[in-house]
Amino acid sequence: MENKYQHDLNLTQWVNEFEILTQQGEKTTFDIRIYQKLIEYYQNEGDLKKAIEVADSALEQYGYRVDFYLIKAKILLVKKQPLEAMDCLYQAEQLHPQDTEVLLIKALILSELKDKNTALALLNNMKTYVGQSDLVEVLACETEIYFHAEEYNKGFVTLKDALRANPYHDKGQQLLSDYISISRHYKSISNFLQEMLENSPYSHFAWYNLGHCYSNLGEYEQAIDAFEYAFLIKPQFEQAYIDCAETCVLLQQIDRKS
């Protein structure tokens, strides 16, 4: 608790110092880690404009750091500014032209620019040489591109390959959560998740997604069990507690009516 208090106090001081210096038109000279914390803070606050300001300040001081170009490019992509994101990514490419994350972000930007075919060709080329862990990232990126093009079933086929390779991949499980909401194929997805969990029973996000499938199928007791497994595996998984509690209330209401 003391460490968290000290961290919060430090963060408040860094935010105040950054805002005072920028208001006065002065340059900032922070440590790399502080810039990263400031960007994360403004992203969590939903102030993407300020997050970009921090990234720009970091790049003035650490122009050789590819990670700040990537962070800025991703923020610009979230802001639906793909042309500006591509300009920023170009700088990262000059530093590390074959960096996996650079190429993945490039594929996402191309998708946002309605050039899906070029994006997929880039990813298909990456599949020929990346290692197993990076292959999962490539497949997750490919899924995002299919989803962006509203080709959800194609995306699900790719996503299953990604999650079979790594059931603990949080981004992949988040994409599966999105697909559950969009497709409403609760039974087939629950079957896929059950198969996955037989081999990888400690994926908290997989249990959480299975809970949602069960809940939408009206199998509330099984949904509660799945949500409980999710937060037992990861005690800080707050949303699993919330959804478990809501499902318990729903089940009680149904029991009263029957």
Backbone as JSON, one array per atom type, in Angstrom:
{
  "sequence": "MENKYQHDLNLTQWVNEFEILTQQGEKTTFDIRIYQKLIEYYQNEGDLKKAIEVADSALEQYGYRVDFYLIKAKILLVKKQPLEAMDCLYQAEQLHPQDTEVLLIKALILSELKDKNTALALLNNMKTYVGQSDLVEVLACETEIYFHAEEYNKGFVTLKDALRANPYHDKGQQLLSDYISISRHYKSISNFLQEMLENSPYSHFAWYNLGHCYSNLGEYEQAIDAFEYAFLIKPQFEQAYIDCAETCVLLQQIDRKS",
  "N": [[0.83, -1.21, 0.0], [1.96, 1.21, 0.79], [3.94, 1.55, -1.15], [2.33, 1.9, -3.41], [1.05, 4.28, -2.75], [3.27, 6.03, -2.74], [3.98, 5.81, -5.43], [1.7, 6.94, -6.67], [1.88, 9.51, -5.65], [4.32, 10.37, -6.75], [3.62, 10.27, -9.48], [1.63, 12.24, -9.62], [3.2, 14.49, -9.06], [4.9, 14.45, -11.3], [3.08, 14.85, -13.39], [2.11, 17.41, -12.75], [4.49, 18.89, -12.95], [5.16, 18.5, -15.66], [2.99, 19.77, -16.94], [3.19, 22.4, -16.03], [5.7, 23.18, -17.07], [5.27, 22.89, -19.86], [3.24, 24.73, -20.26], [4.62, 27.04, -19.8], [6.21, 27.08, -21.95], [8.62, 25.81, -21.89], [11.27, 23.38, -22.31], [11.03, 19.9, -21.56], [12.83, 17.61, -19.47], [12.82, 14.77, -18.79], [13.28, 11.47, -17.35], [13.28, 8.44, -19.31], [11.47, 6.49, -18.36], [9.69, 8.04, -16.88], [8.45, 9.6, -18.85], [7.09, 7.52, -20.14], [5.31, 6.72, -18.15], [3.8, 9.06, -17.9], [2.57, 9.24, -20.42], [1.01, 6.93, -20.34], [-0.65, 7.64, -18.19], [-2.14, 9.86, -19.24], [-3.4, 8.57, -21.37], [-5.04, 6.77, -19.98], [-6.67, 8.61, -18.78], [-8.06, 9.45, -20.93], [-7.21, 11.59, -22.37], [-5.99, 12.05, -25.15], [-4.79, 13.92, -26.75], [-3.06, 15.27, -25.02], [-1.45, 13.12, -24.35], [-0.11, 12.71, -26.74], [1.34, 15.07, -26.82], [3.14, 14.6, -24.74], [4.52, 12.43, -25.84], [5.7, 13.7, -28.02], [7.39, 15.47, -26.68], [9.06, 13.62, -25.46], [10.28, 12.53, -27.7], [11.74, 14.68, -28.64], [13.79, 14.66, -26.85], [14.65, 12.03, -26.82], [15.12, 11.02, -29.53], [16.08, 8.79, -30.8], [14.72, 6.64, -29.9], [12.72, 4.07, -30.76], [10.37, 3.18, -29.61], [8.84, 5.36, -28.69], [8.0, 6.58, -31.04], [6.35, 4.54, -31.97], [4.41, 4.42, -29.96], [3.24, 6.96, -30.26], [2.27, 6.71, -32.89], [0.35, 4.71, -32.56], [-1.46, 5.99, -30.87], [-2.34, 8.06, -32.54], [-3.61, 6.49, -34.42], [-5.73, 5.47, -32.93], [-7.07, 7.87, -32.64], [-8.15, 8.09, -35.1], [-6.55, 9.1, -37.17], [-5.02, 8.18, -39.57], [-3.21, 8.91, -41.64], [-1.45, 10.72, -40.44], [-0.49, 8.99, -38.53], [0.89, 7.16, -40.14], [2.91, 8.79, -41.14], [4.34, 9.23, -38.78], [5.07, 6.62, -38.18], [6.81, 6.13, -40.25], [9.17, 7.32, -39.42], [9.9, 5.58, -37.39], [10.34, 3.3, -38.9], [12.66, 4.0, -40.24], [14.5, 3.74, -38.25], [14.24, 1.07, -37.34], [13.66, -1.0, -39.59], [12.71, -3.66, -39.97], [11.44, -4.35, -37.67], [9.16, -6.16, -35.71], [6.87, -5.08, -34.36], [6.7, -2.57, -35.55], [5.98, -3.28, -38.18], [3.53, -4.57, -37.73], [1.94, -2.49, -36.75], [2.01, -0.9, -39.0], [0.51, -2.5, -40.77], [-2.01, -2.31, -39.55], [-2.51, 0.42, -39.85], [-2.59, 0.61, -42.64], [-4.9, -0.89, -43.06], [-6.76, 0.8, -41.87], [-6.62, 2.81, -43.71], [-8.06, 1.77, -45.74], [-6.78, -0.11, -47.29], [-6.78, -3.0, -47.35], [-5.85, -5.33, -48.67], [-3.09, -4.91, -49.16], [-2.25, -4.73, -46.53], [-2.81, -7.32, -45.56], [-1.14, -8.79, -47.23], [1.35, -7.95, -46.32], [1.31, -9.05, -43.74], [1.1, -11.78, -44.36], [3.6, -12.21, -45.52], [5.2, -11.81, -43.29], [4.57, -14.06, -41.81], [6.18, -16.01, -42.86], [8.67, -15.89, -41.71], [8.72, -15.12, -38.99], [9.04, -15.96, -35.45], [7.42, -18.34, -33.16], [6.08, -16.97, -31.02], [5.84, -14.35, -32.02], [4.32, -14.96, -34.23], [1.78, -15.4, -33.24], [1.1, -12.78, -32.58], [0.99, -11.7, -35.15], [-1.17, -13.13, -36.23], [-3.22, -12.25, -34.54], [-3.27, -9.56, -35.25], [-4.04, -9.83, -37.93], [-6.6, -10.81, -37.53], [-7.81, -8.51, -36.39], [-7.8, -6.86, -38.63], [-9.52, -8.2, -40.4], [-11.86, -8.02, -38.86], [-12.17, -5.26, -38.82], [-12.83, -4.86, -41.45], [-15.29, -5.93, -41.38], [-15.47, -8.62, -41.87], [-16.21, -10.95, -40.24], [-16.39, -13.75, -39.78], [-14.23, -14.81, -41.21], [-12.24, -13.59, -39.75], [-12.6, -14.89, -37.3], [-11.8, -17.5, -37.84], [-9.05, -17.13, -38.22], [-8.45, -16.13, -35.7], [-8.94, -18.31, -34.03], [-6.77, -19.94, -34.69], [-4.72, -18.37, -33.63], [-5.33, -18.4, -30.87], [-5.24, -21.1, -30.31], [-2.55, -21.5, -30.56], [-1.63, -19.86, -28.5], [-3.33, -19.79, -25.77], [-3.33, -18.0, -23.69], [-3.14, -15.46, -24.55], [-3.86, -12.23, -24.13], [-4.79, -10.14, -25.81], [-5.81, -11.59, -27.97], [-7.87, -12.99, -26.65], [-9.46, -10.81, -25.94], [-10.26, -9.96, -28.46], [-11.77, -12.19, -29.1], [-13.8, -11.91, -27.25], [-15.01, -9.62, -28.3], [-15.92, -10.74, -30.69], [-17.78, -12.59, -29.76], [-19.82, -10.89, -28.85], [-20.54, -9.67, -31.26], [-21.15, -11.74, -33.13], [-22.81, -13.58, -31.82], [-22.66, -16.32, -31.7], [-22.94, -18.3, -29.61], [-22.97, -21.02, -28.75], [-21.21, -22.49, -30.47], [-18.84, -21.11, -29.98], [-18.55, -21.5, -27.25], [-18.06, -24.24, -27.25], [-15.58, -24.29, -28.53], [-14.04, -22.89, -26.62], [-14.23, -24.6, -24.4], [-12.84, -26.81, -25.34], [-10.33, -25.63, -25.6], [-9.75, -24.98, -22.92], [-9.48, -27.43, -21.73], [-6.92, -28.17, -22.31], [-5.5, -25.95, -21.53], [-6.01, -24.87, -18.71], [-5.71, -22.59, -17.11], [-6.22, -20.11, -18.17], [-7.42, -17.14, -17.51], [-8.95, -15.26, -18.93], [-10.12, -16.8, -20.9], [-11.87, -18.4, -19.4], [-13.51, -16.35, -18.52], [-14.65, -15.43, -20.95], [-16.0, -17.79, -21.62], [-17.86, -17.83, -19.57], [-19.51, -15.71, -20.37], [-20.58, -16.76, -22.72], [-22.05, -18.96, -21.68], [-23.85, -17.53, -20.05], [-25.34, -16.1, -21.96], [-26.52, -18.22, -23.19], [-28.34, -18.95, -21.37], [-27.52, -20.59, -19.36], [-27.02, -20.24, -16.41], [-25.9, -21.07, -13.93], [-23.62, -22.48, -14.71], [-22.34, -20.36, -15.93], [-21.77, -18.72, -13.73], [-19.95, -20.37, -12.37], [-17.86, -20.36, -14.25], [-17.12, -17.6, -14.32], [-16.24, -17.42, -11.69], [-14.0, -19.11, -11.72], [-12.42, -17.52, -13.35], [-11.8, -15.2, -11.76], [-10.63, -16.44, -9.61], [-8.31, -17.48, -10.67], [-7.11, -15.12, -11.5], [-7.02, -12.87, -9.24], [-7.25, -10.05, -9.28], [-8.95, -9.45, -11.32], [-11.33, -7.54, -11.92], [-13.7, -7.16, -13.46], [-14.67, -9.71, -13.81], [-15.59, -10.38, -11.25], [-17.69, -8.54, -11.06], [-19.43, -9.3, -13.2], [-19.99, -11.88, -12.41], [-21.37, -11.43, -10.0], [-23.61, -10.02, -10.97], [-24.78, -12.01, -12.53], [-25.44, -13.86, -10.57], [-27.43, -12.43, -9.19], [-29.32, -12.25, -11.24], [-29.94, -14.96, -11.55], [-31.1, -15.51, -9.07], [-33.4, -13.93, -9.26], [-34.74, -15.25, -11.3], [-35.16, -17.71, -10.07], [-36.95, -16.95, -8.06], [-39.22, -16.34, -9.51], [-39.92, -18.77, -10.56]],
  "CA": [[0.0, 0.0, 0.0], [2.87, 2.36, 0.87], [4.57, 1.71, -2.46], [1.33, 2.44, -4.33], [0.89, 5.69, -2.38], [4.44, 6.75, -3.22], [3.88, 5.85, -6.89], [0.66, 7.92, -7.01], [2.42, 10.83, -5.31], [5.31, 10.69, -7.78], [2.92, 10.51, -10.74], [1.0, 13.56, -9.5], [4.27, 15.49, -9.17], [5.38, 14.47, -12.68], [2.03, 15.47, -14.2], [2.12, 18.85, -12.46], [5.72, 19.48, -13.5], [5.06, 18.51, -17.12], [2.0, 20.76, -17.39], [3.74, 23.74, -15.76], [6.78, 23.44, -18.03], [4.75, 23.07, -21.22], [2.49, 26.0, -20.28], [5.61, 28.11, -19.83], [6.95, 26.96, -23.2], [9.96, 25.3, -21.62], [11.5, 21.99, -22.66], [11.07, 18.96, -20.45], [14.01, 16.73, -19.5], [12.49, 13.67, -17.9], [13.77, 10.12, -17.61], [12.44, 7.67, -20.24], [10.4, 5.83, -17.62], [8.69, 9.05, -16.49], [7.65, 9.88, -20.06], [6.2, 6.38, -20.38], [4.25, 6.79, -17.14], [2.94, 10.21, -18.22], [1.75, 8.87, -21.58], [0.02, 5.97, -19.84], [-1.6, 8.39, -17.37], [-3.06, 10.63, -20.09], [-4.23, 7.61, -22.1], [-6.07, 6.28, -19.06], [-7.59, 9.73, -18.55], [-8.76, 9.74, -22.18], [-6.68, 12.84, -22.95], [-5.03, 11.59, -26.13], [-4.02, 15.08, -27.23], [-1.96, 15.49, -24.07], [-0.55, 11.97, -24.47], [0.74, 12.98, -27.91], [2.27, 16.13, -26.42], [4.2, 13.96, -23.97], [5.32, 11.65, -26.79], [6.52, 14.65, -28.78], [8.46, 15.95, -25.79], [10.0, 12.5, -25.3], [11.02, 12.37, -28.96], [12.72, 15.76, -28.7], [14.92, 14.29, -26.0], [15.11, 10.66, -27.14], [14.71, 10.78, -30.91], [16.57, 7.5, -31.26], [13.91, 5.59, -29.28], [11.64, 3.68, -31.66], [9.13, 2.92, -28.88], [8.02, 6.57, -28.59], [7.34, 6.73, -32.35], [5.29, 3.54, -32.04], [3.34, 4.86, -29.05], [2.55, 8.08, -30.89], [1.54, 6.2, -34.06], [-0.84, 3.98, -32.08], [-2.43, 6.98, -30.37], [-2.91, 8.71, -33.73], [-4.51, 5.51, -35.03], [-6.94, 5.49, -32.1], [-7.74, 9.13, -32.94], [-8.61, 8.03, -36.5], [-5.68, 9.94, -37.99], [-4.08, 7.2, -40.13], [-2.14, 9.52, -42.43], [-0.47, 11.23, -39.48], [0.12, 7.81, -37.92], [1.84, 6.6, -41.1], [4.07, 9.69, -41.15], [5.09, 8.96, -37.56], [5.64, 5.28, -38.3], [7.92, 6.21, -41.19], [10.37, 7.61, -38.63], [10.26, 4.33, -36.71], [10.88, 2.39, -39.92], [14.04, 4.4, -40.54], [15.35, 3.24, -37.17], [14.17, -0.4, -37.28], [12.76, -1.32, -40.71], [12.14, -5.01, -39.89], [10.89, -4.58, -36.33], [7.84, -6.8, -35.8], [5.8, -4.17, -33.95], [6.59, -1.55, -36.59], [5.25, -3.85, -39.32], [2.15, -4.84, -37.31], [1.23, -1.2, -36.72], [1.87, -0.5, -40.4], [-0.61, -3.25, -41.32], [-3.25, -1.74, -39.0], [-2.7, 1.73, -40.48], [-3.04, 0.34, -44.02], [-6.29, -1.31, -42.96], [-7.56, 2.01, -41.61], [-6.6, 3.57, -44.96], [-8.86, 0.98, -46.7], [-5.89, -0.9, -48.16], [-6.74, -4.29, -46.66], [-5.06, -6.32, -49.4], [-1.68, -4.66, -48.89], [-2.03, -5.06, -45.12], [-2.78, -8.78, -45.43], [0.08, -9.27, -47.91], [2.44, -7.68, -45.4], [1.24, -10.04, -42.67], [1.42, -13.1, -44.92], [5.05, -12.28, -45.68], [5.78, -11.95, -41.95], [4.36, -15.44, -41.35], [7.21, -16.9, -43.41], [9.96, -15.82, -41.01], [8.66, -14.8, -37.56], [8.99, -17.07, -34.52], [6.09, -18.74, -32.71], [5.42, -15.93, -30.22], [5.47, -13.26, -32.92], [3.27, -15.43, -35.15], [0.5, -15.15, -32.56], [0.82, -11.35, -32.74], [0.62, -11.51, -36.56], [-2.52, -13.67, -36.41], [-4.14, -11.34, -33.85], [-3.37, -8.38, -36.11], [-4.84, -10.22, -39.09], [-7.99, -10.85, -37.04], [-8.28, -7.12, -36.28], [-8.02, -6.33, -39.98], [-10.77, -8.79, -40.89], [-12.97, -7.43, -38.1], [-12.33, -3.88, -39.28], [-13.5, -4.95, -42.75], [-16.56, -6.61, -41.09], [-15.41, -10.02, -42.32], [-16.05, -11.5, -38.9], [-16.16, -15.19, -39.77], [-12.83, -15.01, -41.61], [-11.43, -13.2, -38.6], [-12.71, -15.9, -36.26], [-10.96, -18.63, -38.26], [-7.68, -16.73, -37.9], [-8.34, -15.97, -34.25], [-8.84, -19.65, -33.43], [-5.37, -20.36, -34.86], [-3.91, -17.61, -32.68], [-5.59, -18.84, -29.5], [-4.72, -22.47, -30.16], [-1.1, -21.36, -30.37], [-1.4, -19.27, -27.18], [-4.62, -19.51, -25.11], [-3.16, -16.98, -22.66], [-2.9, -14.19, -25.23], [-4.96, -11.36, -23.71], [-5.35, -9.43, -26.96], [-6.63, -12.56, -28.69], [-9.09, -13.23, -25.87], [-10.29, -9.61, -26.06], [-10.87, -10.03, -29.79], [-12.81, -13.22, -29.03], [-14.91, -11.28, -26.52], [-15.69, -8.77, -29.29], [-16.6, -11.61, -31.66], [-18.95, -13.15, -29.07], [-20.86, -9.86, -28.86], [-20.96, -9.37, -32.63], [-21.69, -12.9, -33.86], [-23.8, -14.29, -30.99], [-22.52, -17.76, -31.92], [-22.54, -18.68, -28.26], [-22.77, -22.46, -28.6], [-19.98, -22.93, -31.14], [-17.69, -20.49, -29.31], [-18.37, -22.19, -25.97], [-17.41, -25.52, -27.54], [-14.16, -23.98, -28.8], [-13.39, -22.52, -25.37], [-14.13, -25.8, -23.57], [-11.72, -27.58, -25.9], [-9.1, -24.91, -25.26], [-9.51, -25.02, -21.48], [-9.05, -28.78, -21.37], [-5.46, -28.21, -22.44], [-4.91, -24.75, -20.9], [-7.07, -24.53, -17.76], [-5.43, -21.41, -16.29], [-6.44, -18.88, -18.91], [-8.52, -16.45, -16.84], [-9.79, -14.58, -19.91], [-10.9, -17.84, -21.57], [-12.98, -18.71, -18.5], [-14.42, -15.19, -18.55], [-15.41, -15.49, -22.2], [-16.91, -18.93, -21.53], [-18.96, -17.38, -18.71], [-20.45, -14.91, -21.16], [-21.31, -17.68, -23.61], [-23.04, -19.67, -20.87], [-24.89, -16.59, -19.63], [-26.22, -15.81, -23.1], [-27.26, -19.46, -23.5], [-29.27, -19.18, -20.26], [-26.95, -21.58, -18.44], [-26.49, -19.26, -15.47], [-25.06, -21.7, -12.92], [-22.32, -22.73, -15.35], [-21.73, -19.04, -16.14], [-21.22, -18.3, -12.44], [-18.74, -21.18, -12.15], [-16.8, -19.89, -15.16], [-16.65, -16.3, -13.83], [-15.48, -17.66, -10.46], [-12.68, -19.61, -12.11], [-11.66, -16.39, -13.91], [-11.19, -14.34, -10.73], [-9.77, -17.25, -8.75], [-7.02, -17.55, -11.35], [-6.55, -13.77, -11.47], [-7.84, -12.19, -8.22], [-7.46, -8.62, -9.57], [-9.81, -9.36, -12.51], [-12.52, -6.93, -11.33], [-14.9, -7.34, -14.28], [-15.19, -11.07, -13.58], [-16.38, -10.29, -10.02], [-18.92, -7.79, -11.35], [-20.32, -10.11, -14.03], [-20.42, -13.01, -11.59], [-22.4, -10.93, -9.07], [-24.82, -9.72, -11.75], [-25.38, -13.28, -12.94], [-26.04, -14.42, -9.36], [-28.68, -11.69, -8.97], [-30.25, -12.67, -12.3], [-30.38, -16.33, -11.25], [-32.02, -15.42, -7.94], [-34.67, -13.4, -9.76], [-35.4, -16.31, -12.06], [-35.61, -18.72, -9.09], [-38.13, -16.43, -7.35], [-40.37, -16.38, -10.42], [-40.29, -20.14, -10.93]],
  "C": [[0.86, 1.26, 0.0], [3.53, 2.63, -0.47], [3.6, 2.32, -3.46], [1.11, 3.92, -4.04], [2.04, 6.53, -2.92], [4.41, 6.89, -4.74], [2.87, 6.91, -7.33], [1.15, 9.34, -6.74], [3.43, 11.28, -6.36], [4.63, 11.05, -9.09], [2.26, 11.89, -10.73], [2.04, 14.67, -9.67], [4.76, 15.6, -10.62], [4.36, 15.15, -13.6], [2.04, 16.98, -14.01], [3.34, 19.53, -13.09], [5.65, 19.57, -15.02], [4.13, 19.63, -17.58], [2.49, 22.19, -17.14], [4.8, 24.1, -16.8], [6.25, 23.69, -19.43], [3.94, 24.36, -21.33], [3.44, 27.19, -20.38], [6.46, 28.08, -21.1], [8.37, 26.46, -23.02], [10.06, 23.83, -22.0], [11.51, 21.13, -21.4], [12.3, 18.06, -20.6], [13.78, 15.61, -18.49], [13.24, 12.4, -18.29], [12.79, 9.39, -18.54], [11.24, 7.07, -19.52], [9.31, 6.81, -17.22], [7.83, 9.43, -17.7], [6.65, 8.76, -20.31], [5.02, 6.4, -19.4], [3.27, 7.93, -17.44], [2.02, 9.88, -19.41], [0.64, 7.91, -21.15], [-1.06, 6.67, -19.02], [-2.61, 9.13, -18.25], [-3.94, 9.71, -20.95], [-5.36, 7.1, -21.22], [-7.11, 7.35, -18.75], [-8.41, 10.06, -19.8], [-8.31, 11.02, -22.85], [-5.58, 12.48, -23.94], [-4.2, 12.73, -26.7], [-2.82, 15.34, -26.32], [-0.96, 14.34, -24.13], [0.41, 12.15, -25.65], [1.75, 14.07, -27.59], [3.44, 15.54, -25.64], [5.12, 13.16, -24.9], [6.23, 12.56, -27.61], [7.67, 15.19, -27.94], [9.51, 14.87, -25.6], [10.87, 12.35, -26.54], [12.03, 13.5, -29.16], [13.98, 15.39, -27.94], [15.52, 12.94, -26.39], [14.67, 10.28, -28.54], [15.16, 9.46, -31.48], [15.72, 6.34, -30.74], [12.7, 5.26, -30.16], [10.31, 3.54, -30.91], [8.25, 4.17, -28.77], [7.33, 6.88, -29.93], [6.16, 5.76, -32.46], [4.1, 3.93, -31.15], [2.54, 5.98, -29.7], [1.73, 7.61, -32.08], [0.26, 5.49, -33.63], [-1.9, 4.94, -31.55], [-3.12, 7.68, -31.54], [-3.89, 7.77, -34.44], [-5.82, 5.44, -34.25], [-7.75, 6.75, -32.38], [-8.26, 9.21, -34.38], [-7.86, 9.04, -37.38], [-4.62, 9.06, -38.64], [-2.95, 7.81, -40.95], [-1.04, 10.06, -41.53], [0.25, 10.07, -38.79], [1.17, 7.19, -38.84], [3.08, 7.47, -41.19], [4.96, 9.42, -39.94], [5.78, 7.6, -37.66], [6.83, 5.25, -39.25], [9.23, 6.47, -40.45], [10.84, 6.35, -37.9], [10.88, 3.34, -37.68], [12.33, 2.73, -40.27], [15.01, 3.85, -39.49], [15.42, 1.71, -37.15], [13.21, -0.9, -38.36], [12.1, -2.69, -40.62], [11.6, -5.35, -38.5], [9.46, -5.11, -36.43], [6.72, -5.83, -35.45], [5.61, -3.05, -34.96], [5.72, -2.06, -37.74], [3.79, -4.14, -38.96], [1.33, -3.54, -37.28], [1.02, -0.69, -38.14], [0.68, -1.2, -41.05], [-1.94, -2.67, -40.83], [-3.55, -0.37, -39.62], [-3.19, 1.55, -41.92], [-4.49, -0.09, -44.04], [-7.2, -0.11, -42.75], [-7.64, 2.89, -42.85], [-7.32, 2.83, -46.1], [-8.0, 0.22, -47.7], [-5.68, -2.27, -47.51], [-5.82, -5.28, -47.34], [-3.56, -6.15, -49.15], [-1.34, -5.02, -47.45], [-1.91, -6.57, -44.94], [-1.55, -9.38, -46.1], [1.3, -9.07, -47.02], [2.48, -8.73, -44.29], [1.58, -11.44, -43.17], [2.92, -13.28, -45.13], [5.73, -12.48, -44.32], [5.66, -13.39, -41.45], [5.48, -16.38, -41.81], [8.51, -16.89, -42.61], [9.88, -15.53, -39.51], [8.63, -16.08, -36.72], [7.58, -17.3, -34.01], [5.38, -17.64, -31.93], [4.99, -14.76, -31.08], [4.37, -13.67, -33.9], [1.89, -15.21, -34.53], [0.11, -13.69, -32.71], [0.37, -11.04, -34.17], [-0.82, -11.98, -36.79], [-3.57, -12.78, -35.72], [-4.35, -10.07, -34.67], [-4.23, -8.66, -37.33], [-6.33, -10.29, -38.72], [-8.58, -9.45, -36.95], [-8.62, -6.55, -37.65], [-9.3, -6.9, -40.58], [-11.98, -8.2, -40.16], [-13.24, -6.01, -38.57], [-13.06, -3.84, -40.62], [-14.87, -5.63, -42.63], [-16.64, -8.0, -41.71], [-15.17, -10.88, -41.07], [-15.76, -12.99, -38.9], [-14.75, -15.55, -40.21], [-11.91, -14.68, -40.43], [-11.45, -14.26, -37.51], [-11.86, -17.12, -36.58], [-9.5, -18.34, -37.9], [-7.46, -16.66, -36.4], [-8.22, -17.32, -33.56], [-7.41, -20.19, -33.55], [-4.47, -19.66, -33.84], [-4.08, -18.14, -31.26], [-5.21, -20.3, -29.27], [-3.22, -22.44, -29.91], [-0.78, -20.79, -29.0], [-2.73, -18.88, -26.54], [-4.55, -18.38, -24.09], [-2.92, -15.59, -23.26], [-4.08, -13.25, -24.97], [-5.6, -10.62, -24.88], [-6.25, -10.36, -27.77], [-7.93, -12.85, -27.97], [-10.02, -12.02, -25.91], [-10.99, -9.58, -27.41], [-11.98, -11.09, -29.82], [-14.04, -12.68, -28.3], [-15.72, -10.38, -27.46], [-16.51, -9.62, -30.26], [-17.84, -12.24, -31.04], [-20.11, -12.16, -29.14], [-21.43, -9.63, -30.26], [-21.71, -10.55, -33.26], [-22.85, -13.59, -33.15], [-23.8, -15.79, -31.27], [-22.09, -18.42, -30.6], [-22.21, -20.16, -28.13], [-21.45, -22.91, -29.23], [-18.74, -22.35, -30.46], [-17.46, -21.16, -27.95], [-17.71, -23.55, -26.17], [-15.91, -25.34, -27.78], [-13.42, -23.68, -27.5], [-13.23, -23.73, -24.44], [-12.96, -26.67, -24.03], [-10.38, -26.95, -25.51], [-8.74, -25.09, -23.78], [-9.15, -26.42, -20.98], [-7.54, -28.89, -21.38], [-4.77, -27.05, -21.72], [-5.89, -24.2, -19.87], [-6.85, -23.25, -16.96], [-5.51, -20.1, -17.06], [-7.67, -18.16, -18.33], [-9.49, -15.82, -17.84], [-10.65, -15.6, -20.68], [-12.09, -18.25, -20.7], [-14.0, -17.57, -18.49], [-15.27, -15.2, -19.81], [-16.4, -16.66, -22.19], [-18.1, -18.57, -20.64], [-19.98, -16.57, -19.48], [-21.23, -15.77, -22.14], [-22.4, -18.4, -22.84], [-24.19, -18.75, -20.47], [-25.87, -16.3, -20.76], [-27.0, -17.04, -23.57], [-28.29, -19.78, -22.41], [-28.78, -20.2, -19.27], [-26.22, -20.83, -17.31], [-25.58, -19.88, -14.4], [-23.67, -22.0, -13.48], [-21.57, -21.41, -15.61], [-21.06, -18.56, -14.86], [-19.93, -19.06, -12.13], [-17.58, -20.66, -13.0], [-16.25, -18.54, -14.7], [-15.81, -16.48, -12.56], [-14.09, -18.19, -10.76], [-11.81, -18.45, -12.61], [-11.02, -15.56, -12.81], [-10.41, -15.13, -9.69], [-8.36, -17.37, -9.35], [-6.32, -16.19, -11.31], [-7.38, -12.92, -10.51], [-8.1, -10.71, -8.5], [-8.35, -8.39, -10.79], [-11.2, -8.85, -12.07], [-13.8, -7.21, -12.13], [-15.51, -8.72, -14.09], [-16.03, -11.1, -12.31], [-17.73, -9.64, -10.31], [-19.9, -8.65, -12.13], [-20.82, -11.33, -13.28], [-21.55, -12.58, -10.65], [-23.71, -10.65, -9.81], [-25.54, -10.99, -12.18], [-26.04, -13.97, -11.75], [-27.39, -13.75, -9.06], [-29.73, -12.12, -9.98], [-30.8, -14.06, -12.01], [-31.35, -16.34, -10.08], [-33.39, -14.91, -8.37], [-35.46, -14.46, -10.52], [-35.94, -17.38, -11.12], [-36.86, -18.25, -8.35], [-39.39, -16.55, -8.21], [-40.85, -17.79, -10.72], [-40.99, -20.87, -9.78]]
}
